[in-house]
Amino acid sequence: MPTQLDKDARFLRAVLAASDDCIKVLDLAGRIDFISEGGLRGLEIADSEVVRGRPWVDLWEGDGKTEALAALAAARAGGNARFQGVIATAAGNPRYWDVQVSPIIAPDGRPEAILCVSRDITELHAVQERYRLLAGELNHRIKNLLAMVSGIVNQSLRGPDEPLEALKQRLADRLQALSAAQDVLMAASRHGADLTRLVEAVLAPHRVGQRISIGGPLVTLSSKCALAMALALHELGTNAVKYGALSRNGGHVDVSWRNEAGMFRFRWQESGGPPVAPPQRRGFGLQMIEKVLGGYFAGTAQIDFSPGGIVLTLDAPTAALAEG
């Protein structure tokens, strides 16, 4: 007739076999006396004899080993401890564990062994890490965007006196260009914006018929570079509609770029518009294009007011395009 002790032992074995947690019993020196079936599966160990008698802290590296030593000391003193860390499985796969360590108390009230229960939280940790990275990227983009908005407002207000409605419209148009850039950034991955899509989005209001041609290889811009490019394209497009190639029938704008020997070369060229002369005053748009655009791309931006049409050239290191 099975005794209650036999029943309890079978029940305990069934619970340990069914659990996916890594359950270990350590002696007071921290050596492994027992490891559950779930622990063997989690650590990808075929035979418990591989780790039996091995110091538990040797499974850990770096900060995990320091945490494990502290947890053992707490358990020997009769306390509990909890920490998280990484252990590589027998197959070399890193797993992230949430670990609880507590003493097993003898009848005399003193610790006689140590119970260690580890839960595999690798997937949860990966999600948390992705969230942290995305939150950092979002914070970075917001700071870039706010810096750009602040510059737009400050420079616009420093211009010559003009009716309030005209100033409001000009600010609204510039902010709309930034909004178009943000749409492209949000539609793309967190790694950046596709230049072709960005150019098409910002210039969409001016693309009537075949008057603007866009072409170049696949290029991905960081959020910082994308915002600067969007605002520059908006200024160029607006100027072309008011005074340049797009202000009369037959005018044309060619937007192109290429990568050449480690350099990114961007070009905006107008043709077929009214004769061009250098402006008497370099307003916000020109300053933004030549200073901000060149600076954000760690290169040089230059506008040539040739009689046949405005030409913008931007030369920058290809490596700078992805820098945040």
C-alpha positions in Angstrom: 0.0 0.0 0.0 1.6 3.3 -1.1 2.4 5.6 1.8 1.6 9.3 1.8 5.3 9.9 1.5 5.3 7.9 -1.8 2.4 9.9 -3.1 4.0 13.2 -2.2 7.2 12.1 -3.9 5.4 11.1 -7.1 3.4 14.4 -7.1 6.6 16.4 -6.7 8.3 14.5 -9.5 5.4 15.2 -11.8 5.3 18.9 -11.0 9.1 19.2 -11.6 8.8 17.3 -14.9 6.0 19.5 -16.1 7.5 22.8 -15.2 9.6 24.7 -17.8 11.4 26.6 -15.0 15.0 25.7 -14.3 14.7 24.5 -10.7 18.0 23.6 -8.9 19.0 22.6 -5.4 22.4 23.7 -4.4 24.5 22.7 -1.4 25.6 25.5 1.0 28.9 25.8 -1.0 26.8 26.7 -4.1 27.4 23.4 -6.0 24.5 21.9 -8.0 22.9 18.8 -6.4 19.8 18.6 -8.5 18.4 20.2 -11.7 14.8 19.7 -13.0 13.9 18.4 -16.4 12.7 21.9 -17.4 16.1 23.2 -16.4 17.8 20.6 -18.6 15.6 21.6 -21.5 16.1 25.3 -21.0 19.9 25.0 -20.7 20.0 22.5 -23.6 21.7 19.9 -21.4 21.2 16.2 -22.3 22.4 14.7 -18.9 22.1 16.2 -15.5 25.5 14.6 -14.6 27.1 17.2 -16.8 26.4 19.9 -14.2 25.9 17.9 -11.0 28.5 19.1 -8.5 29.5 22.1 -10.6 29.6 25.5 -8.9 26.4 27.3 -9.9 28.1 30.7 -10.2 30.4 29.3 -12.9 27.4 29.3 -15.2 27.2 33.0 -15.1 29.4 35.7 -16.6 30.0 39.4 -15.9 27.4 41.1 -13.8 25.4 37.9 -13.6 28.2 36.2 -11.6 28.4 39.1 -9.2 24.6 38.9 -8.7 24.7 35.1 -8.2 27.4 35.3 -5.5 25.4 38.0 -3.7 22.3 35.8 -3.9 24.1 32.8 -2.5 25.4 34.8 0.4 21.9 36.1 1.2 20.5 32.5 1.1 23.2 31.2 3.4 22.3 33.9 5.9 18.6 32.8 5.7 17.4 35.5 3.3 15.9 35.6 -0.2 17.3 37.2 -3.3 16.2 37.9 -6.9 18.1 39.1 -9.9 18.2 38.8 -13.8 21.0 37.8 -16.0 22.3 35.9 -19.0 23.5 32.2 -19.1 24.6 30.6 -22.4 23.1 27.2 -22.9 25.2 24.1 -23.6 24.6 24.8 -27.3 26.0 28.3 -26.9 22.6 30.1 -27.1 22.3 33.1 -24.7 19.2 33.0 -22.6 18.0 35.7 -20.2 16.8 34.5 -16.8 14.8 35.8 -13.9 16.2 34.1 -10.8 14.9 33.6 -7.3 17.1 32.2 -4.6 16.0 31.1 -1.2 17.2 28.9 1.7 15.9 25.4 2.4 15.6 25.4 6.2 16.6 22.4 8.3 14.6 21.3 11.4 17.0 23.2 13.6 16.0 26.4 11.8 19.3 26.9 9.9 19.7 26.7 6.1 20.8 23.2 5.0 20.6 23.8 1.2 19.6 26.5 -1.3 16.7 26.5 -3.8 17.2 28.3 -7.0 14.3 28.8 -9.4 15.1 30.5 -12.8 12.5 31.4 -15.4 13.5 32.0 -19.1 12.4 35.6 -20.0 14.5 35.8 -23.1 11.5 36.9 -25.3 10.3 39.4 -22.8 13.7 40.9 -22.4 14.0 41.2 -26.2 10.7 43.0 -26.4 11.8 45.4 -23.6 15.0 46.0 -25.4 13.2 46.8 -28.6 10.9 49.2 -26.7 13.9 50.9 -25.1 15.6 51.4 -28.5 12.3 52.7 -30.1 11.7 55.1 -27.2 15.3 56.4 -27.6 14.8 56.8 -31.3 11.5 58.6 -30.8 13.0 61.0 -28.3 15.9 61.7 -30.7 13.5 62.4 -33.6 11.4 64.7 -31.5 14.4 66.7 -30.4 15.5 67.1 -34.0 12.0 68.1 -35.1 11.6 70.7 -32.3 15.0 72.2 -33.1 14.1 72.5 -36.7 10.7 74.1 -35.9 12.4 76.5 -33.5 14.8 77.6 -36.2 12.0 78.0 -38.7 10.0 80.2 -36.4 12.9 82.3 -35.2 14.3 83.0 -38.7 10.9 83.7 -40.2 10.1 86.3 -37.6 13.4 88.0 -38.3 12.4 88.7 -41.9 11.1 92.0 -43.3 7.8 93.4 -42.1 4.9 91.7 -43.9 1.2 91.2 -43.3 0.4 88.8 -40.5 -1.6 86.6 -42.7 1.3 86.2 -45.1 3.7 85.4 -42.3 1.2 82.8 -40.9 0.8 81.2 -44.3 4.6 81.0 -44.9 5.1 79.4 -41.5 2.3 76.9 -42.1 3.7 75.9 -45.5 7.2 75.3 -44.0 5.7 73.3 -41.1 3.7 71.3 -43.6 6.9 70.3 -45.4 8.2 69.0 -42.1 5.0 67.1 -41.6 5.4 65.4 -45.0 8.9 64.4 -44.0 7.6 62.9 -40.7 5.0 60.9 -42.7 7.7 59.4 -44.7 9.8 58.7 -41.6 6.9 57.0 -39.8 6.0 54.9 -42.8 9.6 53.7 -43.0 11.5 51.7 -40.4 13.2 53.4 -37.5 16.4 53.2 -39.5 15.6 56.2 -41.8 13.7 57.5 -44.7 13.9 56.6 -48.4 15.1 59.7 -50.3 12.9 59.1 -53.4 9.8 58.9 -51.3 10.8 62.0 -49.3 11.4 64.1 -52.5 8.1 62.9 -54.0 6.1 63.7 -50.8 7.5 67.2 -50.4 7.2 68.2 -54.0 3.8 66.6 -54.6 1.9 70.0 -54.5 4.1 71.3 -57.4 4.2 68.2 -59.6 1.8 69.2 -62.3 2.3 67.2 -65.5 5.9 66.3 -66.2 7.5 69.5 -65.0 9.6 67.9 -62.2 11.8 64.8 -62.8 13.1 62.8 -59.9 15.8 60.2 -60.2 18.6 58.5 -58.3 19.7 55.3 -56.6 18.3 53.9 -53.3 19.4 56.2 -50.5 18.3 56.1 -46.9 18.5 59.2 -44.7 18.6 59.6 -41.0 15.7 61.5 -39.4 18.0 64.5 -39.0 19.1 64.6 -42.6 15.5 63.8 -43.8 14.1 66.9 -42.0 16.7 69.2 -43.4 16.3 67.9 -46.9 12.5 68.2 -46.7 12.7 71.9 -45.7 15.2 72.6 -48.3 13.1 71.0 -51.0 10.1 73.0 -49.8 11.9 76.3 -50.1 13.3 75.4 -53.5 9.9 74.3 -54.8 8.1 77.3 -53.4 10.7 79.6 -55.0 10.4 77.8 -58.3 6.6 78.3 -58.4 6.8 82.0 -57.4 9.8 83.2 -59.3 11.6 80.3 -61.0 11.2 77.6 -63.6 7.7 76.6 -62.4 6.4 80.1 -62.7 5.8 79.9 -66.4 4.8 77.3 -68.9 7.7 75.2 -70.3 9.8 75.5 -67.2 11.3 72.3 -65.8 13.1 71.1 -62.6 15.4 68.1 -62.6 16.1 66.6 -59.2 18.9 63.9 -59.1 21.5 62.3 -56.9 24.2 59.7 -57.0 26.8 58.0 -54.9 30.4 58.4 -56.2 33.6 57.3 -54.5 32.2 57.6 -51.0 30.5 60.9 -51.7 26.7 61.7 -52.0 26.0 64.3 -54.7 22.6 65.9 -54.8 21.5 68.3 -57.5 18.5 70.6 -58.1 18.5 72.2 -61.5 15.9 74.5 -63.0 15.5 75.4 -66.7 13.0 77.1 -68.9 12.0 79.8 -66.4 12.6 83.6 -66.4 16.2 84.9 -66.3 17.8 84.5 -62.9 19.7 87.2 -61.0 21.4 86.9 -57.6 19.0 88.2 -54.9 19.7 91.5 -53.1 19.0 89.9 -49.7 19.6 86.3 -48.6 16.5 85.4 -46.7 15.7 82.4 -44.5 15.3 80.0 -47.3 18.7 80.6 -48.8 20.4 80.6 -45.4 18.6 77.4 -44.4 19.6 75.6 -47.6 23.3 76.6 -47.6 24.0 76.5 -43.9 21.6 74.0 -42.3 21.4 71.5 -45.2 25.1 71.4 -45.6 25.7 71.2 -41.9 23.2 68.5 -41.2 24.8 66.4 -44.0 28.4 67.2 -42.8 29.0 68.5 -46.3 28.6 71.7 -48.4 25.5 73.1 -50.1 25.8 75.8 -52.7 23.2 77.7 -54.8 24.3 79.0 -58.2 22.1 81.8 -59.6 23.0 81.2 -63.2 20.8 83.1 -65.8 19.4 79.9 -67.1 18.0 78.7 -63.8 18.9 78.1 -60.2 21.2 75.2 -59.4 21.6 73.7 -56.0 24.5 71.2 -55.4 25.0 69.3 -52.2 28.1 67.3 -51.6 28.4 65.2 -48.5 30.2 62.0 -47.3 28.0 59.0 -47.9 28.6 57.8 -44.3 27.0 61.0 -43.0 23.6 60.2 -44.5 22.8 57.7 -41.8 24.3 59.6 -38.8 21.7 60.7 -36.2 
